[in-house]
Amino acid sequence: MSIEQGLKIMEWVAFYLMPFFCIVFVLNCVSLAKKIRIGENTAKNTIWITITFLLIIYSIMSVAAMNY
């Protein structure tokens, strides 16, 4: 797979899957805040927040690189 093909895939992810990543990110942030307030285990939410945040940032960067 060439770099251009990889960027095309990330462009597709950015346009079609980004709303779902953002919804998952926000819901996990809310759940994490509630768990911190109660004092429950937050490991699962922290992992999901990290994964979705990285996907959001990487897709924004790849779309920006395609348009540069």
N, CA, C and O atoms as a Tripos MOL2 file, in Angstrom:
@<TRIPOS>MOLECULE
protein
  272   271    68     0     0
PROTEIN
NO_CHARGES

@<TRIPOS>ATOM
      1 N           0.8440   -1.1690    0.0000 N.3       1 MET1
      2 CA          0.0000    0.0000    0.0000 C.3       1 MET1
      3 C           0.8940    1.2380    0.0000 C.2       1 MET1
      4 O           1.8320    1.3470    0.7900 O.2       1 MET1
      5 N           0.5850    2.1560   -0.8940 N.am      2 SER2
      6 CA          1.3680    3.3790   -0.9770 C.3       2 SER2
      7 C           0.8480    4.4050    0.0360 C.2       2 SER2
      8 O          -0.2050    4.2200    0.6460 O.2       2 SER2
      9 N           1.5930    5.4580    0.1940 N.am      3 ILE3
     10 CA          1.2060    6.5170    1.1240 C.3       3 ILE3
     11 C          -0.0940    7.1730    0.6700 C.2       3 ILE3
     12 O          -0.9510    7.5020    1.4900 O.2       3 ILE3
     13 N          -0.2350    7.3620   -0.6450 N.am      4 GLU4
     14 CA         -1.4440    7.9810   -1.1660 C.3       4 GLU4
     15 C          -2.6850    7.1430   -0.8800 C.2       4 GLU4
     16 O          -3.7410    7.6830   -0.5530 O.2       4 GLU4
     17 N          -2.5570    5.8240   -1.0030 N.am      5 GLN5
     18 CA         -3.6880    4.9470   -0.7100 C.3       5 GLN5
     19 C          -4.0520    5.0020    0.7720 C.2       5 GLN5
     20 O          -5.2290    5.0190    1.1320 O.2       5 GLN5
     21 N          -3.0340    5.0290    1.6200 N.am      6 GLY6
     22 CA         -3.2830    5.1390    3.0560 C.3       6 GLY6
     23 C          -3.9750    6.4390    3.4120 C.2       6 GLY6
     24 O          -4.8660    6.4630    4.2610 O.2       6 GLY6
     25 N          -3.5650    7.5230    2.7640 N.am      7 LEU7
     26 CA         -4.2080    8.8060    3.0180 C.3       7 LEU7
     27 C          -5.6410    8.8230    2.5010 C.2       7 LEU7
     28 O          -6.5110    9.4390    3.1160 O.2       7 LEU7
     29 N          -5.8970    8.1600    1.3860 N.am      8 LYS8
     30 CA         -7.2720    8.0700    0.8690 C.3       8 LYS8
     31 C          -8.1690    7.3050    1.8490 C.2       8 LYS8
     32 O          -9.3270    7.6680    2.0500 O.2       8 LYS8
     33 N          -7.6290    6.2520    2.4500 N.am      9 ILE9
     34 CA         -8.3970    5.4940    3.4410 C.3       9 ILE9
     35 C          -8.7060    6.3760    4.6530 C.2       9 ILE9
     36 O          -9.8330    6.3760    5.1490 O.2       9 ILE9
     37 N          -7.7210    7.1170    5.1230 N.am     10 MET10
     38 CA         -7.9430    7.9930    6.2770 C.3      10 MET10
     39 C          -8.8930    9.1340    5.9320 C.2      10 MET10
     40 O          -9.6220    9.6130    6.8010 O.2      10 MET10
     41 N          -8.8940    9.5780    4.6650 N.am     11 GLU11
     42 CA         -9.8570   10.5910    4.2530 C.3      11 GLU11
     43 C         -11.2770   10.0350    4.3510 C.2      11 GLU11
     44 O         -12.1860   10.7210    4.8180 O.2      11 GLU11
     45 N         -11.4640    8.7980    3.9120 N.am     12 TRP12
     46 CA        -12.7640    8.1540    4.0150 C.3      12 TRP12
     47 C         -13.1740    8.0150    5.4820 C.2      12 TRP12
     48 O         -14.3180    8.2920    5.8430 O.2      12 TRP12
     49 N         -12.2360    7.5880    6.3160 N.am     13 VAL13
     50 CA        -12.5070    7.4550    7.7600 C.3      13 VAL13
     51 C         -12.8890    8.8080    8.3470 C.2      13 VAL13
     52 O         -13.8170    8.9030    9.1500 O.2      13 VAL13
     53 N         -12.1700    9.8530    7.9420 N.am     14 ALA14
     54 CA        -12.4250   11.1830    8.4930 C.3      14 ALA14
     55 C         -13.8140   11.6870    8.1260 C.2      14 ALA14
     56 O         -14.4820   12.3050    8.9560 O.2      14 ALA14
     57 N         -14.2540   11.4400    6.9200 N.am     15 PHE15
     58 CA        -15.5410   11.9700    6.4890 C.3      15 PHE15
     59 C         -16.7300   11.1220    6.9280 C.2      15 PHE15
     60 O         -17.7960   11.6670    7.2170 O.2      15 PHE15
     61 N         -16.5730    9.8120    6.9830 N.am     16 TYR16
     62 CA        -17.7210    8.9560    7.2540 C.3      16 TYR16
     63 C         -17.7630    8.3890    8.6760 C.2      16 TYR16
     64 O         -18.8490    8.1700    9.2110 O.2      16 TYR16
     65 N         -16.6350    8.1530    9.2830 N.am     17 LEU17
     66 CA        -16.6160    7.5600   10.6230 C.3      17 LEU17
     67 C         -16.3470    8.5610   11.7360 C.2      17 LEU17
     68 O         -16.5350    8.2440   12.9110 O.2      17 LEU17
     69 N         -15.9080    9.7720   11.3790 N.am     18 MET18
     70 CA        -15.5750   10.7620   12.4020 C.3      18 MET18
     71 C         -16.7460   11.1000   13.3190 C.2      18 MET18
     72 O         -16.5290   11.2300   14.5240 O.2      18 MET18
     73 N         -17.9740   11.2490   12.8240 N.am     19 PRO19
     74 CA        -19.0740   11.5320   13.7670 C.3      19 PRO19
     75 C         -19.2350   10.4430   14.8320 C.2      19 PRO19
     76 O         -19.5250   10.7500   15.9880 O.2      19 PRO19
     77 N         -19.0520    9.1960   14.4580 N.am     20 PHE20
     78 CA        -19.1660    8.1040   15.4280 C.3      20 PHE20
     79 C         -18.0140    8.1360   16.4300 C.2      20 PHE20
     80 O         -18.2210    7.9120   17.6230 O.2      20 PHE20
     81 N         -16.7830    8.4170   15.9410 N.am     21 PHE21
     82 CA        -15.6420    8.5380   16.8560 C.3      21 PHE21
     83 C         -15.8720    9.6740   17.8460 C.2      21 PHE21
     84 O         -15.5500    9.5440   19.0270 O.2      21 PHE21
     85 N         -16.4220   10.7750   17.3770 N.am     22 CYS22
     86 CA        -16.6560   11.9150   18.2580 C.3      22 CYS22
     87 C         -17.7360   11.6030   19.2980 C.2      22 CYS22
     88 O         -17.6170   11.9980   20.4570 O.2      22 CYS22
     89 N         -18.7810   10.8990   18.8820 N.am     23 ILE23
     90 CA        -19.8350   10.5150   19.8290 C.3      23 ILE23
     91 C         -19.2700    9.5800   20.8960 C.2      23 ILE23
     92 O         -19.5390    9.7590   22.0840 O.2      23 ILE23
     93 N         -18.4920    8.5870   20.4790 N.am     24 VAL24
     94 CA        -17.8690    7.6580   21.4350 C.3      24 VAL24
     95 C         -16.9440    8.4190   22.3790 C.2      24 VAL24
     96 O         -16.9180    8.1450   23.5780 O.2      24 VAL24
     97 N         -16.1870    9.3700   21.8450 N.am     25 PHE25
     98 CA        -15.2580   10.1640   22.6620 C.3      25 PHE25
     99 C         -16.0120   10.9480   23.7290 C.2      25 PHE25
    100 O         -15.6370   10.9180   24.9020 O.2      25 PHE25
    101 N         -17.0590   11.6420   23.3360 N.am     26 VAL26
    102 CA        -17.8050   12.4680   24.2860 C.3      26 VAL26
    103 C         -18.5070   11.6040   25.3340 C.2      26 VAL26
    104 O         -18.4790   11.9270   26.5220 O.2      26 VAL26
    105 N         -19.1340   10.5150   24.9050 N.am     27 LEU27
    106 CA        -19.8150    9.6470   25.8690 C.3      27 LEU27
    107 C         -18.8380    9.0380   26.8680 C.2      27 LEU27
    108 O         -19.1600    8.9030   28.0490 O.2      27 LEU27
    109 N         -17.6500    8.6710   26.4020 N.am     28 ASN28
    110 CA        -16.6480    8.1330   27.3230 C.3      28 ASN28
    111 C         -16.1070    9.2020   28.2590 C.2      28 ASN28
    112 O         -15.7840    8.9110   29.4110 O.2      28 ASN28
    113 N         -16.0050   10.4340   27.7810 N.am     29 CYS29
    114 CA        -15.5710   11.5220   28.6680 C.3      29 CYS29
    115 C         -16.5780   11.7460   29.7880 C.2      29 CYS29
    116 O         -16.1990   11.9290   30.9450 O.2      29 CYS29
    117 N         -17.8600   11.7300   29.4400 N.am     30 VAL30
    118 CA        -18.9100   11.8940   30.4550 C.3      30 VAL30
    119 C         -18.8900   10.7290   31.4370 C.2      30 VAL30
    120 O         -18.9720   10.9310   32.6480 O.2      30 VAL30
    121 N         -18.7820    9.5150   30.9150 N.am     31 SER31
    122 CA        -18.7390    8.3430   31.7840 C.3      31 SER31
    123 C         -17.5130    8.3660   32.6870 C.2      31 SER31
    124 O         -17.5890    7.9980   33.8590 O.2      31 SER31
    125 N         -16.3840    8.7990   32.1350 N.am     32 LEU32
    126 CA        -15.1540    8.8920   32.9310 C.3      32 LEU32
    127 C         -15.3170    9.9000   34.0630 C.2      32 LEU32
    128 O         -14.8980    9.6400   35.1910 O.2      32 LEU32
    129 N         -15.9200   11.0420   33.7720 N.am     33 ALA33
    130 CA        -16.1270   12.0570   34.8080 C.3      33 ALA33
    131 C         -17.0270   11.5320   35.9210 C.2      33 ALA33
    132 O         -16.7770   11.7890   37.0980 O.2      33 ALA33
    133 N         -18.0810   10.7910   35.5460 N.am     34 LYS34
    134 CA        -18.9720   10.2160   36.5540 C.3      34 LYS34
    135 C         -18.2430    9.1880   37.4080 C.2      34 LYS34
    136 O         -18.4260    9.1450   38.6240 O.2      34 LYS34
    137 N         -17.4110    8.3530   36.7670 N.am     35 LYS35
    138 CA        -16.6750    7.3290   37.5170 C.3      35 LYS35
    139 C         -15.6290    7.9400   38.4360 C.2      35 LYS35
    140 O         -15.4020    7.4370   39.5370 O.2      35 LYS35
    141 N         -14.9940    9.0140   37.9990 N.am     36 ILE36
    142 CA        -14.0130    9.6880   38.8530 C.3      36 ILE36
    143 C         -14.7210   10.2640   40.0800 C.2      36 ILE36
    144 O         -14.2110   10.1760   41.1970 O.2      36 ILE36
    145 N         -15.8920   10.8510   39.8640 N.am     37 ARG37
    146 CA        -16.6510   11.4380   40.9760 C.3      37 ARG37
    147 C         -17.0810   10.3860   41.9820 C.2      37 ARG37
    148 O         -17.0460   10.6230   43.1890 O.2      37 ARG37
    149 N         -17.4890    9.2170   41.4830 N.am     38 ILE38
    150 CA        -17.9290    8.1350   42.3650 C.3      38 ILE38
    151 C         -16.7380    7.4030   42.9750 C.2      38 ILE38
    152 O         -16.8180    6.9030   44.0980 O.2      38 ILE38
    153 N         -15.6420    7.3420   42.2380 N.am     39 GLY39
    154 CA        -14.4590    6.6460   42.7230 C.3      39 GLY39
    155 C         -14.3190    5.2390   42.1670 C.2      39 GLY39
    156 O         -13.6580    4.4000   42.7790 O.2      39 GLY39
    157 N         -14.9270    4.9640   41.0190 N.am     40 GLU40
    158 CA        -14.8510    3.6410   40.4020 C.3      40 GLU40
    159 C         -13.5990    3.5150   39.5360 C.2      40 GLU40
    160 O         -12.8570    4.4770   39.3360 O.2      40 GLU40
    161 N         -13.3860    2.2990   39.0270 N.am     41 ASN41
    162 CA        -12.2560    2.0190   38.1470 C.3      41 ASN41
    163 C         -12.4770    2.7190   36.8000 C.2      41 ASN41
    164 O         -13.5600    2.6290   36.2220 O.2      41 ASN41
    165 N         -11.4460    3.4160   36.3020 N.am     42 THR42
    166 CA        -11.5720    4.2030   35.0740 C.3      42 THR42
    167 C         -10.6800    3.7020   33.9440 C.2      42 THR42
    168 O         -10.5190    4.3980   32.9420 O.2      42 THR42
    169 N         -10.1050    2.5340   34.0760 N.am     43 ALA43
    170 CA         -9.1290    2.0560   33.0840 C.3      43 ALA43
    171 C          -9.7540    1.8650   31.7040 C.2      43 ALA43
    172 O          -9.1740    2.2780   30.6990 O.2      43 ALA43
    173 N         -10.9310    1.2430   31.6490 N.am     44 LYS44
    174 CA        -11.5780    0.9870   30.3570 C.3      44 LYS44
    175 C         -11.9080    2.2840   29.6220 C.2      44 LYS44
    176 O         -11.6540    2.4100   28.4240 O.2      44 LYS44
    177 N         -12.4730    3.2400   30.3440 N.am     45 ASN45
    178 CA        -12.8240    4.5190   29.7210 C.3      45 ASN45
    179 C         -11.5900    5.2820   29.2590 C.2      45 ASN45
    180 O         -11.6080    5.9260   28.2100 O.2      45 ASN45
    181 N         -10.5220    5.2080   30.0400 N.am     46 THR46
    182 CA         -9.2960    5.8970   29.6660 C.3      46 THR46
    183 C          -8.7190    5.3210   28.3780 C.2      46 THR46
    184 O          -8.2390    6.0700   27.5280 O.2      46 THR46
    185 N          -8.7600    4.0250   28.2280 N.am     47 ILE47
    186 CA         -8.2550    3.3880   27.0090 C.3      47 ILE47
    187 C          -9.1010    3.7970   25.8080 C.2      47 ILE47
    188 O          -8.5540    4.1340   24.7580 O.2      47 ILE47
    189 N         -10.4380    3.7740   25.9460 N.am     48 TRP48
    190 CA        -11.3100    4.1580   24.8360 C.3      48 TRP48
    191 C         -11.1440    5.6190   24.4720 C.2      48 TRP48
    192 O         -11.1630    5.9630   23.2900 O.2      48 TRP48
    193 N         -10.9830    6.4850   25.4550 N.am     49 ILE49
    194 CA        -10.7640    7.9060   25.1760 C.3      49 ILE49
    195 C          -9.4610    8.0960   24.4260 C.2      49 ILE49
    196 O          -9.4010    8.8840   23.4820 O.2      49 ILE49
    197 N          -8.4200    7.3900   24.8280 N.am     50 THR50
    198 CA         -7.1310    7.4970   24.1490 C.3      50 THR50
    199 C          -7.2220    7.0310   22.7040 C.2      50 THR50
    200 O          -6.7100    7.7000   21.8060 O.2      50 THR50
    201 N          -7.8680    5.8950   22.4670 N.am     51 ILE51
    202 CA         -7.9860    5.3530   21.1070 C.3      51 ILE51
    203 C          -8.7950    6.2920   20.2170 C.2      51 ILE51
    204 O          -8.3760    6.5970   19.1000 O.2      51 ILE51
    205 N          -9.9430    6.7490   20.6950 N.am     52 THR52
    206 CA        -10.7720    7.6190   19.8560 C.3      52 THR52
    207 C         -10.1070    8.9720   19.6240 C.2      52 THR52
    208 O         -10.2190    9.5310   18.5330 O.2      52 THR52
    209 N          -9.4200    9.5040   20.6240 N.am     53 PHE53
    210 CA         -8.7290   10.7770   20.4420 C.3      53 PHE53
    211 C          -7.6170   10.6390   19.4070 C.2      53 PHE53
    212 O          -7.4520   11.5140   18.5560 O.2      53 PHE53
    213 N          -6.8600    9.5590   19.4680 N.am     54 LEU54
    214 CA         -5.7990    9.3530   18.4780 C.3      54 LEU54
    215 C          -6.3550    9.1990   17.0720 C.2      54 LEU54
    216 O          -5.7790    9.7350   16.1250 O.2      54 LEU54
    217 N          -7.4630    8.4780   16.9120 N.am     55 LEU55
    218 CA         -8.0800    8.3420   15.5960 C.3      55 LEU55
    219 C          -8.6000    9.6790   15.0670 C.2      55 LEU55
    220 O          -8.4680    9.9730   13.8780 O.2      55 LEU55
    221 N          -9.1800   10.4750   15.9350 N.am     56 ILE56
    222 CA         -9.6720   11.7930   15.5290 C.3      56 ILE56
    223 C          -8.5150   12.6670   15.0690 C.2      56 ILE56
    224 O          -8.5820   13.2630   13.9930 O.2      56 ILE56
    225 N          -7.4690   12.7530   15.8580 N.am     57 ILE57
    226 CA         -6.3270   13.6040   15.5170 C.3      57 ILE57
    227 C          -5.6080   13.0980   14.2730 C.2      57 ILE57
    228 O          -5.2320   13.8950   13.4140 O.2      57 ILE57
    229 N          -5.4130   11.7860   14.1630 N.am     58 TYR58
    230 CA         -4.7160   11.2370   13.0040 C.3      58 TYR58
    231 C          -5.5000   11.4560   11.7140 C.2      58 TYR58
    232 O          -4.9100   11.7370   10.6710 O.2      58 TYR58
    233 N          -6.8170   11.3310   11.7780 N.am     59 SER59
    234 CA         -7.6010   11.5490   10.5620 C.3      59 SER59
    235 C          -7.5920   13.0240   10.1610 C.2      59 SER59
    236 O          -7.5570   13.3310    8.9700 O.2      59 SER59
    237 N          -7.6220   13.9350   11.1220 N.am     60 ILE60
    238 CA         -7.5110   15.3570   10.7990 C.3      60 ILE60
    239 C          -6.1510   15.6530   10.1760 C.2      60 ILE60
    240 O          -6.0660   16.3950    9.1980 O.2      60 ILE60
    241 N          -5.1020   15.0850   10.7280 N.am     61 MET61
    242 CA         -3.7550   15.3070   10.1860 C.3      61 MET61
    243 C          -3.6180   14.7380    8.7770 C.2      61 MET61
    244 O          -3.0050   15.3700    7.9170 O.2      61 MET61
    245 N          -4.1770   13.5620    8.5310 N.am     62 SER62
    246 CA         -4.0310   12.9570    7.2160 C.3      62 SER62
    247 C          -4.8260   13.7030    6.1540 C.2      62 SER62
    248 O          -4.3690   13.8270    5.0170 O.2      62 SER62
    249 N          -6.0060   14.2020    6.5060 N.am     63 VAL63
    250 CA         -6.7810   15.0020    5.5560 C.3      63 VAL63
    251 C          -6.0590   16.3200    5.2780 C.2      63 VAL63
    252 O          -6.0370   16.7870    4.1390 O.2      63 VAL63
    253 N          -5.4770   16.9140    6.2990 N.am     64 ALA64
    254 CA         -4.7100   18.1380    6.1030 C.3      64 ALA64
    255 C          -3.4810   17.8880    5.2300 C.2      64 ALA64
    256 O          -3.1190   18.7400    4.4180 O.2      64 ALA64
    257 N          -2.8360   16.7310    5.3860 N.am     65 ALA65
    258 CA         -1.6700   16.4010    4.5730 C.3      65 ALA65
    259 C          -2.0480   16.1940    3.1120 C.2      65 ALA65
    260 O          -1.2750   16.5310    2.2160 O.2      65 ALA65
    261 N          -3.2330   15.6420    2.8690 N.am     66 MET66
    262 CA         -3.6790   15.4350    1.4880 C.3      66 MET66
    263 C          -3.9340   16.7700    0.7930 C.2      66 MET66
    264 O          -3.6960   16.9050   -0.4070 O.2      66 MET66
    265 N          -4.4150   17.7460    1.5410 N.am     67 ASN67
    266 CA         -4.7600   19.0300    0.9530 C.3      67 ASN67
    267 C          -3.5840   19.9980    0.9220 C.2      67 ASN67
    268 O          -3.7210   21.1100    0.4130 O.2      67 ASN67
    269 N          -2.4480   19.6060    1.4460 N.am     68 TYR68
    270 CA         -1.2880   20.5000    1.4990 C.3      68 TYR68
    271 C          -0.5370   20.4960    0.2100 C.2      68 TYR68
    272 O           0.4690   21.1930    0.0790 O.2      68 TYR68
@<TRIPOS>BOND
     1     1     2 1
     2     2     3 1
     3     3     4 2
     4     3     5 am
     5     5     6 1
     6     6     7 1
     7     7     8 2
     8     7     9 am
     9     9    10 1
    10    10    11 1
    11    11    12 2
    12    11    13 am
    13    13    14 1
    14    14    15 1
    15    15    16 2
    16    15    17 am
    17    17    18 1
    18    18    19 1
    19    19    20 2
    20    19    21 am
    21    21    22 1
    22    22    23 1
    23    23    24 2
    24    23    25 am
    25    25    26 1
    26    26    27 1
    27    27    28 2
    28    27    29 am
    29    29    30 1
    30    30    31 1
    31    31    32 2
    32    31    33 am
    33    33    34 1
    34    34    35 1
    35    35    36 2
    36    35    37 am
    37    37    38 1
    38    38    39 1
    39    39    40 2
    40    39    41 am
    41    41    42 1
    42    42    43 1
    43    43    44 2
    44    43    45 am
    45    45    46 1
    46    46    47 1
    47    47    48 2
    48    47    49 am
    49    49    50 1
    50    50    51 1
    51    51    52 2
    52    51    53 am
    53    53    54 1
    54    54    55 1
    55    55    56 2
    56    55    57 am
    57    57    58 1
    58    58    59 1
    59    59    60 2
    60    59    61 am
    61    61    62 1
    62    62    63 1
    63    63    64 2
    64    63    65 am
    65    65    66 1
    66    66    67 1
    67    67    68 2
    68    67    69 am
    69    69    70 1
    70    70    71 1
    71    71    72 2
    72    71    73 am
    73    73    74 1
    74    74    75 1
    75    75    76 2
    76    75    77 am
    77    77    78 1
    78    78    79 1
    79    79    80 2
    80    79    81 am
    81    81    82 1
    82    82    83 1
    83    83    84 2
    84    83    85 am
    85    85    86 1
    86    86    87 1
    87    87    88 2
    88    87    89 am
    89    89    90 1
    90    90    91 1
    91    91    92 2
    92    91    93 am
    93    93    94 1
    94    94    95 1
    95    95    96 2
    96    95    97 am
    97    97    98 1
    98    98    99 1
    99    99   100 2
   100    99   101 am
   101   101   102 1
   102   102   103 1
   103   103   104 2
   104   103   105 am
   105   105   106 1
   106   106   107 1
   107   107   108 2
   108   107   109 am
   109   109   110 1
   110   110   111 1
   111   111   112 2
   112   111   113 am
   113   113   114 1
   114   114   115 1
   115   115   116 2
   116   115   117 am
   117   117   118 1
   118   118   119 1
   119   119   120 2
   120   119   121 am
   121   121   122 1
   122   122   123 1
   123   123   124 2
   124   123   125 am
   125   125   126 1
   126   126   127 1
   127   127   128 2
   128   127   129 am
   129   129   130 1
   130   130   131 1
   131   131   132 2
   132   131   133 am
   133   133   134 1
   134   134   135 1
   135   135   136 2
   136   135   137 am
   137   137   138 1
   138   138   139 1
   139   139   140 2
   140   139   141 am
   141   141   142 1
   142   142   143 1
   143   143   144 2
   144   143   145 am
   145   145   146 1
   146   146   147 1
   147   147   148 2
   148   147   149 am
   149   149   150 1
   150   150   151 1
   151   151   152 2
   152   151   153 am
   153   153   154 1
   154   154   155 1
   155   155   156 2
   156   155   157 am
   157   157   158 1
   158   158   159 1
   159   159   160 2
   160   159   161 am
   161   161   162 1
   162   162   163 1
   163   163   164 2
   164   163   165 am
   165   165   166 1
   166   166   167 1
   167   167   168 2
   168   167   169 am
   169   169   170 1
   170   170   171 1
   171   171   172 2
   172   171   173 am
   173   173   174 1
   174   174   175 1
   175   175   176 2
   176   175   177 am
   177   177   178 1
   178   178   179 1
   179   179   180 2
   180   179   181 am
   181   181   182 1
   182   182   183 1
   183   183   184 2
   184   183   185 am
   185   185   186 1
   186   186   187 1
   187   187   188 2
   188   187   189 am
   189   189   190 1
   190   190   191 1
   191   191   192 2
   192   191   193 am
   193   193   194 1
   194   194   195 1
   195   195   196 2
   196   195   197 am
   197   197   198 1
   198   198   199 1
   199   199   200 2
   200   199   201 am
   201   201   202 1
   202   202   203 1
   203   203   204 2
   204   203   205 am
   205   205   206 1
   206   206   207 1
   207   207   208 2
   208   207   209 am
   209   209   210 1
   210   210   211 1
   211   211   212 2
   212   211   213 am
   213   213   214 1
   214   214   215 1
   215   215   216 2
   216   215   217 am
   217   217   218 1
   218   218   219 1
   219   219   220 2
   220   219   221 am
   221   221   222 1
   222   222   223 1
   223   223   224 2
   224   223   225 am
   225   225   226 1
   226   226   227 1
   227   227   228 2
   228   227   229 am
   229   229   230 1
   230   230   231 1
   231   231   232 2
   232   231   233 am
   233   233   234 1
   234   234   235 1
   235   235   236 2
   236   235   237 am
   237   237   238 1
   238   238   239 1
   239   239   240 2
   240   239   241 am
   241   241   242 1
   242   242   243 1
   243   243   244 2
   244   243   245 am
   245   245   246 1
   246   246   247 1
   247   247   248 2
   248   247   249 am
   249   249   250 1
   250   250   251 1
   251   251   252 2
   252   251   253 am
   253   253   254 1
   254   254   255 1
   255   255   256 2
   256   255   257 am
   257   257   258 1
   258   258   259 1
   259   259   260 2
   260   259   261 am
   261   261   262 1
   262   262   263 1
   263   263   264 2
   264   263   265 am
   265   265   266 1
   266   266   267 1
   267   267   268 2
   268   267   269 am
   269   269   270 1
   270   270   271 1
   271   271   272 2
@<TRIPOS>SUBSTRUCTURE
     1 MET1         2 RESIDUE 1 A MET
     2 SER2         6 RESIDUE 1 A SER
     3 ILE3        10 RESIDUE 1 A ILE
     4 GLU4        14 RESIDUE 1 A GLU
     5 GLN5        18 RESIDUE 1 A GLN
     6 GLY6        22 RESIDUE 1 A GLY
     7 LEU7        26 RESIDUE 1 A LEU
     8 LYS8        30 RESIDUE 1 A LYS
     9 ILE9        34 RESIDUE 1 A ILE
    10 MET10       38 RESIDUE 1 A MET
    11 GLU11       42 RESIDUE 1 A GLU
    12 TRP12       46 RESIDUE 1 A TRP
    13 VAL13       50 RESIDUE 1 A VAL
    14 ALA14       54 RESIDUE 1 A ALA
    15 PHE15       58 RESIDUE 1 A PHE
    16 TYR16       62 RESIDUE 1 A TYR
    17 LEU17       66 RESIDUE 1 A LEU
    18 MET18       70 RESIDUE 1 A MET
    19 PRO19       74 RESIDUE 1 A PRO
    20 PHE20       78 RESIDUE 1 A PHE
    21 PHE21       82 RESIDUE 1 A PHE
    22 CYS22       86 RESIDUE 1 A CYS
    23 ILE23       90 RESIDUE 1 A ILE
    24 VAL24       94 RESIDUE 1 A VAL
    25 PHE25       98 RESIDUE 1 A PHE
    26 VAL26      102 RESIDUE 1 A VAL
    27 LEU27      106 RESIDUE 1 A LEU
    28 ASN28      110 RESIDUE 1 A ASN
    29 CYS29      114 RESIDUE 1 A CYS
    30 VAL30      118 RESIDUE 1 A VAL
    31 SER31      122 RESIDUE 1 A SER
    32 LEU32      126 RESIDUE 1 A LEU
    33 ALA33      130 RESIDUE 1 A ALA
    34 LYS34      134 RESIDUE 1 A LYS
    35 LYS35      138 RESIDUE 1 A LYS
    36 ILE36      142 RESIDUE 1 A ILE
    37 ARG37      146 RESIDUE 1 A ARG
    38 ILE38      150 RESIDUE 1 A ILE
    39 GLY39      154 RESIDUE 1 A GLY
    40 GLU40      158 RESIDUE 1 A GLU
    41 ASN41      162 RESIDUE 1 A ASN
    42 THR42      166 RESIDUE 1 A THR
    43 ALA43      170 RESIDUE 1 A ALA
    44 LYS44      174 RESIDUE 1 A LYS
    45 ASN45      178 RESIDUE 1 A ASN
    46 THR46      182 RESIDUE 1 A THR
    47 ILE47      186 RESIDUE 1 A ILE
    48 TRP48      190 RESIDUE 1 A TRP
    49 ILE49      194 RESIDUE 1 A ILE
    50 THR50      198 RESIDUE 1 A THR
    51 ILE51      202 RESIDUE 1 A ILE
    52 THR52      206 RESIDUE 1 A THR
    53 PHE53      210 RESIDUE 1 A PHE
    54 LEU54      214 RESIDUE 1 A LEU
    55 LEU55      218 RESIDUE 1 A LEU
    56 ILE56      222 RESIDUE 1 A ILE
    57 ILE57      226 RESIDUE 1 A ILE
    58 TYR58      230 RESIDUE 1 A TYR
    59 SER59      234 RESIDUE 1 A SER
    60 ILE60      238 RESIDUE 1 A ILE
    61 MET61      242 RESIDUE 1 A MET
    62 SER62      246 RESIDUE 1 A SER
    63 VAL63      250 RESIDUE 1 A VAL
    64 ALA64      254 RESIDUE 1 A ALA
    65 ALA65      258 RESIDUE 1 A ALA
    66 MET66      262 RESIDUE 1 A MET
    67 ASN67      266 RESIDUE 1 A ASN
    68 TYR68      270 RESIDUE 1 A TYR
